[in-house]
């Protein structure tokens, strides 16, 4: 081979040879750089399936962009040879560098941390090395480690079958890998996972520290027998001066039972880093060679300490005063992680924090699928392509799998799992969920054996959270509250979730065997006019980050201690942010930042239940206009707008001309304006530094008069037909219900008993029609205004505020499907017939009908999208 040219590579010299190929040094004549070319043995890739697997694994390795992993430049075939072209590293392998009595502790830890970091990155991408040994670790002249030869790595797959296990052996019947460094399960030809690499790492670390192999034998068979039956001699008995913590790390890596080893390479890396910090700082306790030497030094040390005590006390006081405020915290800064057309949602970090999975409706905004990409520049890799909607990917703790929810056009939904780098999908279970854009659905347990899944129930079964076993399919109830957005704590024993109708965030506790212990407790009540959603845990398990979703569509990120009664605090990043995700390993925060422009449109009516033409845009700007309301005489329109920089009430002529700002609250929410029957007052709700309350203001301007002052939030107010009463929604009892109060203020009276939101009186004032809740979709109900039985009228209302009641029937925007915005419909009181009038092409937010019933106003998001944002150094 030396002296030959293969493709555009000039082969210079042979570097080494192993069971899986010969490696040559070569020059890339195109880029004028040195490379290493691995020529695969012809007999190893003669079988087409085996060759396909080699190519697949090499491609997987080439995707691992990490400073401690060898870079794969090319995979090629030429002159009958199969080649893998890699970066050339001038240096030596560990098997050459390890001296007879072992390396210095500091040097061993320096290399070990880098190796662990590389393996954590590979495991996070679903790749197991399978042949970790000193000869597969290169160290360059600067001490930089490169882990070589992922040629034996096999992409992790679901529940390897016996047939798959058999393929792990070569044609000669030798188990893949090198005997002295194999895990017991690999030596027996059993299915393996990343914990096998943990064992191999322990064997290699043992040798780095002591200079001797942990498991020895004259033959491969005797080495395997040693691995399966014997325990290695403790490192403290082989080499002097090694600290107990080093011995503990090695011992835990080399447990025969994988369940008793380090479960994740990230955890092993942290243990090594802590040991290295103590070693580098000189504070590490080591095992002394003799007790006498320690005793001789002890009194000198005591007197030295006594002599320095006074100085230390003074120094401590100075240090305390200087450090009381703590070290300066670097300012958090959000940068775009994606900026594609349409909506990128549902971020989920890989275990090492260097990749992110997400859902995206694609370049044509026609279908949600699951994608992954590296953190930083690069093209996303599409994992799913089903015509159904694939949402909410969740990366497993070991990095092998991505779970997601598939929403079908029929309204059905199912939970699937697939390999993190793509491959065959496996359905775990059918579930009953609503495909809402602003909720998350799935969470893995710490051991990766269960998924936490919300389910709206089956038959008479109540809604709640369930555990779903990946192995058996067992479905085990955790809660009986309507629940979404579960998140499992780092210790695996707590789950925080959005309690939906119950209001706020809740904490549920689990036993070690994943059984609920007691009832969930409420952590945060829905407050300040906004709903806490999508909680995630911080790395230390002490706090929870969540989004506060506003009724007007705004949202922001907050954090709160994971104990009831603690006040939440806003994050300095995450304005207009939702669906947060946190990488505990990399100290990163990702979230969804939405952008949109809502405009007000008009539909003219020919007669009750008959439209006269297509919608026409009436009021627009570069910001949001929504929640329109006609004046009783039809000459003016009140609406909410962000055009002044804060959400305020505006009034214009009926044709949209002459817009005038009416309020100047400066608050984040001021909307839902409704004219009094005589046109002399406007009723609205607003939140300025506290819960939402109701206000009255003259349409000619002036200072608004406050009507409510809690408890809880008061919103979505409507007048009675005679103008004597005001109906509104309030969560003062812990759940949104419809209340009423005298128009000039007074004590509110609860109207509904089983949930209620926006309400309208019938034309004769005898019946109250109301939305059941603020969810999408919701249902429409009625109750006599004098009290009585609550009955359902419609089961498909898009949002609580998207309907109006007239004498002949009800105009409303239906929830046309899980994906589509809806249709303007009319429900006829006399015939109970339902007629579709006009498709609503974009999501709508607010609805009003003129008193003469000749036109309808609604707002819709004419431009909308969402991108993923990234924040580094997040703690």
Secondary structure by P-SEA (a helix, b strand, c coil): ccccccccccccccccccccbbbbbbbcccccbbbbbbbccccccccaaaaaaaaaaaaaaaacccccbbbbccccccccbbbbbbbbbcccccccccccccccaaaaaaaaaaaaaaaaaaaaaccccccccccccccccccbbbbccccccccccccccaaaaaaccccccccccccccccccccccccccaaaaaaaaaaaaaaaaccccccccccaaaaaaaaacccccccccccccccaaaaaaaaaaaccccccccccaaaaaaaaaaaaaaaaacccccccccaaaaaaaaaaaaaaaaaaaaaaaaaaaaaaaaacccccccbbbbccccccccccccccccccccccccccccccccbbbbbbbcccbbbbbbccccccccccccccccccbbbbbbbccccccbbbbbcccccbbbbcbbbbbbbccccccccccccccccccccccccccccbbbbbbccccbbbbccccccccccccccccbbbbcccccccbbbbbbccccccccccccccccccccccccccccccccbbbbbbcccccbbbbbbbcccccbbbbbbcccccccccccccccbbbbbbbbbbbbbbbbbbbcccccccccccccccccbbbccccccccccbbbbbbcccccbbbbbbcccccccccccccccccccccccccccccccccccccccbbbbbbbccccbbbbccccccccccccccccccbbbbccccccbbbbbbccccccbbbbccccccccccccccccbbbbbcccccccccccccccccbbbbccccccccccccccccbbbbbccccccccccbbbbbccccbbbbccccccccccccccccccbbbbbcccccbbbbbbbcccc
